[in-house]
Amino acid sequence: MKNIVILISGRGSNMEAIARSVLPGAKIAAVISNRPEAKGLEVARGLGIEALALDHKIFPDRESFDARLMQEIDSFAPDLLVLAGYMRILSDDFVRHYSGRMLNIHPSLLPSFTGLHTHRRALETGVRLHGATVHFVTPDLDVGPIVIQAAVPVLPEDTEETLAERVQAQEHRIYPQAVRWFVEGRLEVDTTGHVHVRDASAAPDGWSVPPVEP
Ligand code: GRF
């Protein structure tokens, strides 16, 4: 059985999508939020998942908070750490500790629009396609080997809200998919930082490129 720990800061809709997707051989061991008021904590408890808060505001600095958070996470012996709307910059120690077993979702087609307000910036820039990316976490913010992406059209009448809604619907599809691949042991990052998804039907040493998502 593989243990998954999910970090959130808010609504937790991605966490919920992952928790509701059937993951044979995996268990959501805990959901942890750095914000005690995060709505996702209640959602997780409603799904029968252990959910706890560790308030970053009571720690003097990022390093001490991350050190404590690592202790908390590691008490659940995670095979995979999933960042799902976790709104904190991670210390280098933290990233190193979970290297190769930490995924994040970012609401843009990386490498476009790293950072915040991605939907607004997509509208301002006039791109015709926008979307979401699941990637392995590396020390640089929103950069890291890309596991899966989904694109949505940007429509002339779009507002930040309507675009966000369309992107989130895709997030809820691709994040559970990426987690499933990880749990199945099918993800491999090569020396150039490209992710390969091993095809279940391929020979043990055969690798396939990730499927193109509509
Ligand atoms: C998502 O849009 C995700 O891409 C970004 O933060 C948002 C979290 O939403 N990192 P939720 O808490 O999963 O509903």
Boltz pocket constraint, residues with backbone or C-beta under 6 A from the ligand:
constraints:
  - pocket:
      binder: B
      contacts: [[A, 8], [A, 9], [A, 10], [A, 11], [A, 12], [A, 13], [A, 14], [A, 15], [A, 40], [A, 84], [A, 85], [A, 86], [A, 105], [A, 106], [A, 107], [A, 132], [A, 168], [A, 171]]
      max_distance: 6.0
